[in-house]
Amino acid sequence: MPVYIKENPGYLCQSLNSILLDQTTKPDEIVIVEDGPLTEELYDALAQFYKQFPDIIKIYKLESNMGMGYAMNYGLNKCRNEWIFRMDSDDIALPTRFEKQLEIIQTGKYDVVGSATEEFNITAGDLRQFRIMPENHADIIKFMKLRNPINHMTVAFRKETAIKAGGYWDKRYFEDYNLWYEMFKVGAKFYNLKEVLVNARVGNNMVERRSGYAYYQYENELMKKFLKDKFISSFEYGIVLSIKLVLRILPVKILSVFYQKFLREANN
């Protein structure tokens, strides 16, 4: 779990409670990377949890803010276990998250295991909006040509395979999307549970972060890699990038409606 200065200490406490106190299967190690200096409130929150769980929580400090990719790679190399579970500092894991994912992991068939998410704004359940990804490996790889096929905040992955793939790239966006692609290239097998195992907070400028030409440029860089590797054809590259360019230059309000209507599932 990377943490940086703009995190909300209340959300951080909710997130840590959900994985330390509420799980049916509890972790034996939590690696937290402070991505640069934090606020006093965040330091206090982390100190309280460390005092309560000194044998489980490991905190590492980066002198300056290096970004998600760098912080994730730093933490990746500090984890001692074979399998690494990702968690964002403002999301909430459901009580059976680790239990359900471990059931899949223990089959020995997969290297990356994700799940569905329910997105929320203020409190869990307030949007009734879900992000459900393809379940089986073949469908996940097909989906990867168009969009990120794994909900990053839900993922568990094999450490050795992630390192073999080169880890997260040190860029501003698509750190996880690129990692899944590189893991696929070294033979990783993927699986997504259709069940919601994480409540994902989207009220924190989620759509704004995915808007604008700068975001599109990173998207294009990844798609160019797909094209160069012949993972996608020139025709697919042209179609996908044209659609993505239109989406990134849309006003944020319209883009938000597009996400809700076409890229999410609703439950009334």
SVG drawing of the C-alpha trace seen along z (x, -y; Angstrom):
<svg xmlns="http://www.w3.org/2000/svg" viewBox="-34 -20 49 47">
<polyline fill="none" stroke="black" stroke-width="0.4" points="0.0,0.0 1.6,-3.3 0.6,-6.4 1.3,-10.0 0.7,-13.5 -2.8,-14.0 -4.3,-10.9 -7.2,-11.3 -6.3,-9.9 -9.8,-8.9 -10.0,-6.9 -6.6,-5.4 -7.9,-4.2 -10.9,-2.6 -8.8,-0.8 -6.3,0.6 -9.2,1.6 -10.7,3.6 -7.6,5.7 -6.3,5.9 -9.4,6.3 -12.3,7.4 -10.8,10.2 -11.8,13.8 -8.2,14.6 -5.8,12.0 -2.4,11.0 0.9,11.8 2.6,8.8 1.5,5.3 4.1,3.3 3.4,-0.4 5.5,-2.8 5.4,-6.5 5.8,-8.1 7.5,-11.3 6.8,-13.4 3.2,-13.1 1.0,-15.2 1.1,-15.0 -2.4,-13.5 -1.3,-10.7 1.9,-10.0 -0.3,-9.8 -2.7,-7.4 0.1,-5.1 1.8,-5.3 -1.4,-4.2 -1.7,-1.1 2.0,-0.3 1.8,-0.5 -1.1,2.0 0.4,4.3 4.3,3.9 4.9,7.5 2.7,7.2 3.1,3.6 6.3,2.7 6.7,-1.0 9.3,-2.3 9.9,-5.9 10.9,-7.5 12.6,-10.9 10.5,-12.6 7.3,-11.8 8.3,-9.4 4.9,-8.3 2.9,-5.2 5.0,-3.1 8.3,-3.7 6.6,-3.3 4.9,-0.1 8.2,1.4 10.0,0.4 7.3,2.1 7.2,5.1 10.9,5.9 10.3,5.5 7.5,8.1 8.7,11.4 5.9,13.7 5.4,15.5 2.0,13.8 1.3,10.0 -2.1,8.5 -2.6,4.9 -4.7,2.4 -5.3,-1.3 -5.3,-3.6 -8.8,-4.8 -10.6,-1.6 -12.4,1.0 -11.8,4.7 -14.8,6.9 -14.3,9.4 -13.8,12.5 -11.5,10.8 -8.3,12.7 -10.1,16.0 -11.9,16.0 -8.7,15.1 -6.6,17.7 -9.1,20.4 -8.3,19.6 -4.5,19.2 -4.4,22.6 -5.5,24.3 -2.0,23.5 -3.4,22.5 -2.9,18.8 -0.4,16.0 -2.7,13.0 -6.1,13.1 -8.5,10.1 -12.1,9.5 -15.1,7.3 -15.5,4.0 -18.4,1.9 -17.7,-1.7 -18.8,-4.3 -18.6,-8.0 -19.1,-8.8 -20.2,-5.5 -20.1,-2.0 -23.2,-1.2 -24.2,-4.7 -23.8,-4.4 -24.8,-0.8 -22.2,-0.8 -20.0,2.2 -16.9,2.9 -17.0,6.6 -14.1,7.9 -13.8,11.0 -13.4,14.1 -11.3,16.6 -7.7,16.2 -8.6,16.2 -11.3,13.6 -9.0,11.4 -6.3,11.4 -8.8,10.5 -10.2,7.7 -6.6,6.5 -6.3,5.3 -9.0,2.7 -8.9,1.9 -7.2,2.7 -8.6,6.2 -7.7,6.2 -9.1,4.0 -5.8,3.0 -7.0,2.5 -8.3,6.0 -5.4,7.9 -3.2,10.6 -0.2,11.7 2.9,13.9 5.9,11.8 8.4,13.9 6.4,13.5 5.9,9.8 9.7,9.3 10.4,11.5 8.1,9.2 10.1,6.1 7.7,4.8 5.7,1.6 6.8,-0.9 8.0,-4.3 5.4,-6.5 2.5,-8.6 -0.3,-6.4 -1.0,-2.7 1.5,-1.3 -0.6,1.7 -2.0,2.2 1.6,2.4 2.5,4.9 -0.3,7.2 0.8,7.1 4.4,7.8 3.3,10.6 1.2,12.1 4.3,12.0 6.3,14.1 3.5,16.7 1.4,15.5 -2.2,16.9 -5.0,14.7 -8.3,15.1 -11.0,12.6 -13.6,13.5 -17.0,12.1 -17.8,11.5 -17.2,8.0 -14.3,8.2 -13.4,4.5 -15.4,1.4 -13.6,-1.2 -13.8,-4.9 -14.3,-6.9 -15.3,-10.3 -11.7,-11.4 -11.5,-12.9 -11.4,-9.5 -12.9,-10.7 -10.8,-13.9 -7.6,-11.9 -8.6,-9.9 -9.3,-13.0 -7.1,-15.2 -4.5,-14.8 -1.6,-14.0 -3.5,-10.9 -4.1,-10.0 -0.4,-10.2 0.5,-7.6 -2.4,-5.5 -1.0,-5.8 2.5,-4.8 1.2,-1.6 -0.9,-0.9 2.2,-1.4 4.0,1.3 1.0,3.6 1.3,2.8 5.1,3.3 4.8,6.7 1.9,7.6 -0.4,8.1 -2.8,5.9 -3.1,5.2 -2.6,1.8 -6.4,1.7 -7.1,2.4 -4.6,-0.2 -6.2,-2.8 -9.7,-2.1 -8.9,-1.9 -6.8,-5.0 -9.4,-7.0 -12.1,-6.1 -9.8,-6.8 -8.8,-10.2 -12.4,-11.2 -13.1,-10.1 -10.1,-12.0 -11.0,-15.3 -14.7,-15.1 -15.7,-17.5 -15.4,-15.7 -19.2,-15.7 -19.9,-13.9 -17.0,-11.5 -18.4,-10.7 -21.8,-9.9 -20.1,-7.6 -18.3,-5.7 -21.5,-5.2 -23.7,-4.2 -21.3,-2.1 -18.3,-1.0 -20.0,-0.1 -22.8,2.2 -25.6,0.9 -27.8,2.7 -31.1,1.1"/>
</svg>
